[in-house]
Amino acid sequence: MFCEVVELEFSKTIIPKKDIELFFFPVFEKDHYYLVCFNTTTDCGTIEVIDYSEGPRENKKLLKNLKSAFSYFMNGEGSIQSVVLSKQIKSMESVVVDLPWKSSDDNHLHCGVAMMRHMETYMGLQKWNSGLNKNNDIIIEKLRLKYTLSIISSEVNTVKQVVQKKKKAEEASDAEES
């Protein structure tokens, strides 16, 4: 199933596979979202864990399985670049990216929004400004609104028209009450 999902996502991109340097895998584990990035911009490459939560995370098994599955997928692609990348993935070490804006929120209320922001702004381990600040709910709420609006108004949203009709009905009802 992993290979089918990755192939589907690759088929949607307009960027040639050989030109992709950062491969993002959103992870949902134990009511918490975080990001795993296979970064091929360095000589050896790295598997980078990008986590908004300060708490420790035991993810060695997940990283091992993800590394194995992604390497297997790339090896099966058949091109020389994919086979070389597959070998590189097998030798990659994992690192946890140090984020000065990590949250101390143990309820993980904002981790999904932060993960989306990380995917949007991360370009590798060089200096990185995500626009997030430690425990700043105002920034997170603005991003939550931004992402919600993007999802609702997206052309691939299959219930977009239903949402728009409900909104118009609510606006009409509010206008009648005024």
Backbone as CSV, one residue per row, in Angstrom:
resi,resn,N_x,N_y,N_z,CA_x,CA_y,CA_z,C_x,C_y,C_z
1,MET,0.816,-1.187,0.000,0.000,0.000,0.000,0.869,1.264,0.000
2,PHE,1.983,1.236,0.722,2.884,2.387,0.766,3.305,2.787,-0.648
3,CYS,3.728,1.821,-1.431,4.204,2.112,-2.787,3.095,2.724,-3.648
4,GLU,1.880,2.234,-3.505,0.761,2.765,-4.288,0.485,4.225,-3.932
5,VAL,0.519,4.546,-2.648,0.253,5.916,-2.212,1.365,6.848,-2.690
6,VAL,2.619,6.419,-2.549,3.732,7.258,-2.990,3.685,7.448,-4.504
7,GLU,3.391,6.407,-5.234,3.287,6.513,-6.698,2.171,7.482,-7.092
8,LEU,1.046,7.426,-6.396,-0.055,8.348,-6.668,0.388,9.788,-6.436
9,GLU,1.076,10.035,-5.335,1.540,11.395,-5.044,2.569,11.857,-6.072
10,PHE,3.478,10.971,-6.468,4.458,11.320,-7.501,3.766,11.655,-8.813
11,SER,2.707,10.951,-9.122,2.015,11.175,-10.400,1.351,12.550,-10.446
12,LYS,1.104,13.161,-9.298,0.452,14.466,-9.235,1.428,15.628,-9.400
13,THR,2.717,15.382,-9.239,3.682,16.467,-9.261,4.077,16.835,-10.689
14,ILE,4.367,18.106,-10.875,4.832,18.552,-12.191,6.358,18.594,-12.237
15,ILE,6.984,18.399,-11.085,8.443,18.403,-11.001,8.955,17.001,-11.332
16,PRO,9.938,16.878,-12.209,10.496,15.554,-12.491,11.082,14.932,-11.221
17,LYS,10.893,13.642,-11.053,11.362,12.962,-9.839,12.839,13.200,-9.584
18,LYS,13.628,13.240,-10.641,15.077,13.399,-10.476,15.445,14.758,-9.878
19,ASP,14.535,15.739,-9.940,14.804,17.078,-9.422,14.306,17.295,-7.992
20,ILE,13.626,16.323,-7.428,13.111,16.463,-6.062,14.237,16.168,-5.079
21,GLU,14.438,17.073,-4.121,15.514,16.908,-3.141,15.009,16.669,-1.722
22,LEU,13.785,17.089,-1.445,13.189,16.908,-0.122,11.916,16.093,-0.274
23,PHE,11.848,14.974,0.430,10.692,14.083,0.379,10.030,14.111,1.748
24,PHE,8.815,14.668,1.811,8.118,14.846,3.082,7.123,13.722,3.326
25,PHE,7.123,13.228,4.556,6.167,12.219,4.989,5.518,12.694,6.288
26,PRO,4.268,13.160,6.211,3.558,13.523,7.439,3.276,12.259,8.247
27,VAL,3.470,12.339,9.539,3.268,11.186,10.424,2.219,11.539,11.467
28,PHE,1.266,10.626,11.663,0.292,10.760,12.746,0.483,9.548,13.637
29,GLU,0.909,9.803,14.855,1.232,8.710,15.769,0.856,9.125,17.191
30,LYS,0.057,8.313,17.833,-0.353,8.554,19.221,-0.935,9.955,19.403
31,ASP,-1.937,10.293,18.579,-2.633,11.584,18.648,-1.720,12.783,18.414
32,HIS,-0.658,12.585,17.657,0.304,13.659,17.427,0.806,13.629,15.987
33,TYR,0.888,14.806,15.365,1.417,14.942,14.016,2.845,15.468,14.065
34,TYR,3.693,14.911,13.229,5.026,15.469,13.012,5.465,15.087,11.611
35,LEU,6.619,15.573,11.216,7.062,15.443,9.844,8.389,14.700,9.772
36,VAL,8.503,13.823,8.780,9.779,13.169,8.489,10.160,13.595,7.080
37,CYS,11.383,14.097,6.935,11.859,14.577,5.646,13.119,13.809,5.249
38,PHE,13.088,13.203,4.076,14.288,12.613,3.498,14.945,13.737,2.702
39,ASN,16.071,14.225,3.213,16.753,15.377,2.637,17.964,14.888,1.852
40,THR,17.937,15.077,0.542,19.035,14.610,-0.311,19.928,15.761,-0.770
41,THR,19.826,16.923,-0.112,20.611,18.083,-0.529,22.061,18.021,-0.064
42,THR,22.370,17.107,0.850,23.746,16.949,1.317,24.349,15.703,0.676
43,ASP,25.666,15.524,0.825,26.352,14.394,0.186,25.770,13.038,0.591
44,CYS,25.581,12.836,1.884,25.086,11.541,2.370,23.573,11.523,2.524
45,GLY,22.966,12.693,2.618,21.535,12.765,2.864,21.235,12.497,4.330
46,THR,20.084,12.957,4.775,19.667,12.723,6.156,18.162,12.523,6.208
47,ILE,17.757,11.806,7.228,16.338,11.671,7.535,16.090,12.612,8.701
48,GLU,15.301,13.647,8.458,15.110,14.691,9.450,13.719,14.601,10.065
49,VAL,13.688,14.521,11.378,12.435,14.498,12.123,12.164,15.932,12.557
50,ILE,11.044,16.471,12.104,10.679,17.857,12.393,9.413,17.803,13.240
51,ASP,9.572,18.082,14.529,8.493,17.894,15.493,8.281,19.163,16.298
52,TYR,7.050,19.658,16.331,6.679,20.882,17.038,6.630,20.680,18.555
53,SER,6.542,19.453,18.991,6.406,19.155,20.416,7.771,19.000,21.076
54,GLU,7.892,19.526,22.287,9.133,19.396,23.038,9.340,17.990,23.591
55,GLY,8.272,17.263,23.775,8.355,15.955,24.414,9.211,14.969,23.626
56,PRO,9.824,14.025,24.335,10.628,13.008,23.638,9.735,12.085,22.823
57,ARG,10.247,11.581,21.733,9.475,10.711,20.852,10.320,9.486,20.527
58,GLU,9.777,8.346,20.786,10.456,7.093,20.433,9.945,6.675,19.060
59,ASN,10.721,6.948,18.029,10.261,6.672,16.671,11.266,5.870,15.842
60,LYS,12.176,5.191,16.500,13.201,4.430,15.769,12.588,3.367,14.862
61,LYS,11.575,2.661,15.351,10.943,1.608,14.549,10.230,2.212,13.344
62,LEU,9.490,3.301,13.565,8.799,3.961,12.464,9.811,4.435,11.417
63,LEU,10.894,5.075,11.853,11.901,5.572,10.914,12.554,4.430,10.141
64,LYS,12.817,3.336,10.818,13.420,2.169,10.152,12.469,1.631,9.079
65,ASN,11.188,1.509,9.425,10.204,0.994,8.467,9.981,1.959,7.303
66,LEU,9.921,3.250,7.592,9.733,4.246,6.546,10.941,4.271,5.610
67,LYS,12.112,4.207,6.182,13.350,4.180,5.386,13.378,2.961,4.477
68,SER,13.026,1.821,5.012,13.005,0.577,4.235,11.970,0.647,3.107
69,ALA,10.773,1.118,3.424,9.697,1.185,2.423,10.028,2.196,1.325
70,PHE,10.566,3.343,1.699,10.884,4.369,0.706,12.045,3.905,-0.190
71,SER,13.032,3.270,0.401,14.144,2.732,-0.376,13.654,1.670,-1.355
72,TYR,12.792,0.792,-0.884,12.213,-0.255,-1.738,11.441,0.367,-2.900
73,PHE,10.644,1.395,-2.591,9.871,2.067,-3.636,10.801,2.668,-4.685
74,MET,11.808,3.424,-4.239,12.707,4.083,-5.185,13.483,3.061,-6.020
75,ASN,13.872,1.963,-5.430,14.590,0.913,-6.161,13.711,0.327,-7.269
76,GLY,12.418,0.238,-7.002,11.492,-0.332,-7.983,11.127,0.604,-9.115
77,GLU,11.524,1.862,-9.011,11.210,2.836,-10.055,11.954,2.536,-11.354
78,GLY,13.136,1.909,-11.239,13.838,1.453,-12.440,14.846,2.405,-13.042
79,SER,14.701,3.717,-12.842,15.678,4.625,-13.436,16.983,4.576,-12.643
80,ILE,18.052,4.962,-13.282,19.359,4.960,-12.615,19.339,5.891,-11.407
81,GLN,18.722,7.086,-11.565,18.666,8.041,-10.455,17.903,7.460,-9.264
82,SER,16.824,6.732,-9.538,16.021,6.150,-8.456,16.778,5.058,-7.724
83,VAL,17.520,4.241,-8.459,18.303,3.169,-7.835,19.418,3.766,-6.973
84,VAL,20.074,4.817,-7.482,21.121,5.498,-6.708,20.507,6.110,-5.445
85,LEU,19.347,6.744,-5.585,18.671,7.337,-4.427,18.271,6.258,-3.430
86,SER,17.823,5.111,-3.910,17.460,4.003,-3.030,18.648,3.589,-2.165
87,LYS,19.807,3.498,-2.774,21.027,3.140,-2.016,21.380,4.234,-1.018
88,GLN,21.217,5.494,-1.429,21.506,6.607,-0.529,20.562,6.574,0.674
89,ILE,19.285,6.310,0.433,18.298,6.252,1.514,18.683,5.184,2.532
90,LYS,19.131,4.026,2.049,19.509,2.934,2.954,20.609,3.341,3.923
91,SER,21.481,4.263,3.502,22.605,4.643,4.364,22.349,5.925,5.163
92,MET,21.199,6.527,4.991,20.905,7.782,5.694,20.751,7.571,7.195
93,GLU,21.265,8.539,7.939,21.084,8.574,9.388,19.968,9.562,9.704
94,SER,19.306,9.353,10.826,18.231,10.265,11.205,18.718,11.279,12.235
95,VAL,18.160,12.481,12.143,18.440,13.550,13.097,17.119,14.217,13.459
96,VAL,17.053,14.711,14.682,15.901,15.502,15.102,16.293,16.962,14.908
97,VAL,15.519,17.674,14.115,15.811,19.074,13.839,15.468,19.900,15.079
98,ASP,16.427,20.697,15.518,16.225,21.544,16.689,15.419,22.771,16.286
99,LEU,14.258,22.918,16.877,13.375,24.036,16.560,13.234,24.944,17.779
100,PRO,13.648,26.195,17.677,13.512,27.087,18.833,12.058,27.392,19.171
101,TRP,11.144,27.110,18.267,9.721,27.414,18.495,8.926,26.191,18.963
102,LYS,9.599,25.134,19.410,8.870,23.956,19.885,7.897,24.327,20.985
103,SER,6.768,23.632,20.997,5.705,23.926,21.952,5.771,22.983,23.146
104,SER,5.398,23.513,24.290,5.314,22.684,25.489,3.897,22.157,25.692
105,ASP,3.034,22.317,24.688,1.645,21.867,24.767,1.582,20.340,24.705
106,ASP,1.289,19.713,25.827,1.226,18.246,25.874,-0.041,17.687,25.245
107,ASN,-1.032,18.535,24.992,-2.285,18.071,24.396,-2.213,17.974,22.876
108,HIS,-1.133,18.466,22.306,-0.909,18.402,20.856,-2.034,19.072,20.070
109,LEU,-2.559,20.182,20.582,-3.665,20.865,19.915,-3.249,21.513,18.599
110,HIS,-1.996,21.908,18.488,-1.556,22.676,17.331,-0.551,21.945,16.458
111,CYS,-0.238,20.712,16.778,0.830,20.017,16.062,0.517,19.815,14.582
112,GLY,-0.746,19.618,14.233,-1.112,19.430,12.828,-0.906,20.699,12.018
113,VAL,-1.290,21.841,12.585,-1.097,23.126,11.915,0.399,23.411,11.775
114,ALA,1.152,23.171,12.850,2.601,23.389,12.802,3.248,22.486,11.754
115,MET,2.802,21.226,11.657,3.364,20.313,10.660,3.101,20.839,9.244
116,MET,1.902,21.362,9.006,1.599,21.920,7.688,2.506,23.119,7.395
117,ARG,2.739,23.944,8.405,3.638,25.087,8.235,5.070,24.625,7.951
118,HIS,5.483,23.584,8.626,6.825,23.041,8.383,6.960,22.562,6.942
119,MET,5.943,21.865,6.426,5.991,21.405,5.035,6.022,22.582,4.074
120,GLU,5.348,23.645,4.439,5.252,24.817,3.575,6.560,25.608,3.522
121,THR,7.324,25.631,4.619,8.472,26.535,4.712,9.832,25.851,4.751
122,TYR,9.886,24.550,5.009,11.182,23.881,5.185,11.881,23.662,3.853
123,MET,13.131,24.073,3.776,13.913,23.916,2.553,15.241,23.200,2.809
124,GLY,15.379,22.589,3.945,16.620,21.908,4.306,17.166,22.490,5.597
125,LEU,18.297,21.952,6.037,18.823,22.316,7.351,19.493,23.684,7.440
126,GLN,19.640,24.405,6.339,20.206,25.751,6.444,19.297,26.607,7.315
127,LYS,19.664,27.844,7.546,18.845,28.713,8.388,17.401,28.682,7.903
128,TRP,16.505,28.537,8.854,15.101,28.338,8.518,14.232,29.137,9.459
129,ASN,13.356,29.932,8.893,12.396,30.682,9.685,11.003,30.242,9.257
130,SER,10.334,29.514,10.106,8.995,29.018,9.798,7.922,30.076,10.039
131,GLY,8.283,31.146,10.741,7.291,32.146,11.122,6.581,31.787,12.413
132,LEU,6.934,30.657,13.013,6.323,30.241,14.277,7.152,30.753,15.448
133,ASN,6.501,30.950,16.566,7.162,31.309,17.817,6.710,30.336,18.888
134,LYS,7.531,30.162,19.884,7.228,29.222,20.961,5.919,29.592,21.656
135,ASN,4.991,28.626,21.686,3.712,28.766,22.394,2.924,30.018,21.997
136,ASN,2.971,30.407,20.722,2.241,31.580,20.265,0.961,31.140,19.574
137,ASP,-0.125,31.160,20.313,-1.417,30.702,19.796,-1.982,31.607,18.700
138,ILE,-1.625,32.885,18.709,-2.156,33.813,17.702,-1.666,33.420,16.308
139,ILE,-0.384,33.148,16.167,0.166,32.732,14.870,-0.475,31.415,14.434
140,ILE,-0.580,30.481,15.359,-1.168,29.172,15.035,-2.618,29.337,14.570
141,GLU,-3.395,30.178,15.243,-4.796,30.363,14.854,-4.918,31.021,13.483
142,LYS,-4.035,31.950,13.164,-4.034,32.563,11.827,-3.715,31.508,10.763
143,LEU,-2.749,30.657,11.059,-2.411,29.581,10.116,-3.549,28.572,9.997
144,ARG,-4.203,28.267,11.117,-5.337,27.335,11.091,-6.423,27.870,10.155
145,LEU,-6.704,29.163,10.256,-7.687,29.793,9.385,-7.230,29.752,7.923
146,LYS,-5.973,30.082,7.688,-5.418,30.065,6.321,-5.559,28.682,5.692
147,TYR,-5.160,27.647,6.426,-5.202,26.283,5.879,-6.643,25.799,5.721
148,THR,-7.506,26.162,6.658,-8.916,25.775,6.549,-9.537,26.372,5.297
149,LEU,-9.298,27.655,5.073,-9.831,28.308,3.875,-9.275,27.688,2.597
150,SER,-7.998,27.347,2.614,-7.387,26.710,1.434,-8.015,25.356,1.147
151,ILE,-8.257,24.586,2.185,-8.850,23.256,2.016,-10.293,23.377,1.531
152,ILE,-11.064,24.244,2.164,-12.473,24.395,1.796,-12.627,24.891,0.361
153,SER,-11.773,25.829,-0.048,-11.921,26.420,-1.379,-11.162,25.678,-2.474
154,SER,-10.486,24.613,-2.116,-9.708,23.852,-3.097,-10.603,23.201,-4.156
155,GLU,-10.122,23.175,-5.375,-10.862,22.546,-6.465,-11.025,21.040,-6.264
156,VAL,-10.135,20.423,-5.488,-10.243,18.980,-5.259,-11.149,18.633,-4.082
157,ASN,-11.671,19.647,-3.385,-12.598,19.419,-2.284,-13.941,18.972,-2.861
158,THR,-14.302,17.744,-2.614,-15.519,17.171,-3.197,-16.804,17.719,-2.566
159,VAL,-16.711,18.385,-1.420,-17.897,18.951,-0.776,-17.865,20.485,-0.795
160,LYS,-17.055,21.047,-1.666,-16.918,22.495,-1.745,-18.268,23.180,-1.988
161,GLN,-19.040,22.682,-2.951,-20.324,23.305,-3.272,-21.304,23.201,-2.102
162,VAL,-21.296,22.094,-1.391,-22.181,21.915,-0.234,-21.858,22.961,0.829
163,VAL,-20.591,23.155,1.107,-20.159,24.136,2.100,-20.561,25.539,1.664
164,GLN,-20.346,25.849,0.386,-20.705,27.176,-0.115,-22.211,27.433,-0.013
165,LYS,-23.043,26.414,-0.327,-24.497,26.560,-0.224,-24.927,26.795,1.224
166,LYS,-24.323,26.057,2.159,-24.652,26.234,3.570,-24.275,27.637,4.036
167,LYS,-23.129,28.122,3.586,-22.689,29.459,3.966,-23.652,30.508,3.431
168,LYS,-24.079,30.379,2.183,-25.030,31.337,1.605,-26.363,31.290,2.339
169,ALA,-26.811,30.090,2.713,-28.070,29.953,3.456,-27.960,30.614,4.824
170,GLU,-26.821,30.444,5.495,-26.614,31.087,6.797,-26.583,32.602,6.661
171,GLU,-25.926,33.106,5.616,-25.863,34.544,5.396,-27.260,35.105,5.123
172,ALA,-28.049,34.389,4.344,-29.418,34.837,4.048,-30.257,34.851,5.331
173,SER,-30.100,33.831,6.146,-30.826,33.740,7.410,-30.420,34.880,8.353
174,ASP,-29.131,35.165,8.407,-28.640,36.272,9.241,-29.172,37.611,8.760
175,ALA,-29.264,37.786,7.437,-29.769,39.032,6.853,-31.247,39.224,7.187
176,GLU,-32.025,38.142,7.185,-33.463,38.219,7.507,-33.678,38.577,8.964
177,GLU,-32.798,38.081,9.854,-32.930,38.357,11.281,-32.551,39.791,11.622
178,SER,-31.755,40.429,10.778,-31.271,41.795,11.073,-32.294,42.840,10.837
